[in-house]
Amino acid sequence: MFLKKESGKCKAIITPFAVYLNENDNYVEPDMMVVCDKDKLDENGCHGAPDLIIEVVSPGSVRMDYSIKLFKYRSFGVREYWIVDPAKNRITVHDLEHEETLALGSVIC
């Protein structure tokens, strides 16, 4: 995993914190993220792709988290995207850097 190699260099951030994936003014606010290039961070948010993004699915965000955000994060260089789905008792780990997906069931307490 990428984060193991970057031990100590990364910063975990919990929302609200804007992520500007490209130069336009559109942004997303993931539930949690890890950024290892601290030059991407300033008082306005993260400018560029975080290394890891974690979203917790709510009933109103299913389509957004599983489809729209997955496409955006893959397109703009996020290395890993985790979807925590309490309703399904599952965490889906998308290793976007290596194009692999792993679903972990029965892990949410």
PyMOL commands that set and color helices and strands:
alter all, ss='L'
color gray80, all
select helices_A, chain A and resi 2-5+38-40+62-75
alter helices_A, ss='H'
color red, helices_A
select strands_A, chain A and resi 11-14+19-20+32-35+41-42+45-47+52-56+80-85+90-95+100-105
alter strands_A, ss='S'
color yellow, strands_A
deselect
rebuild
show_as cartoon
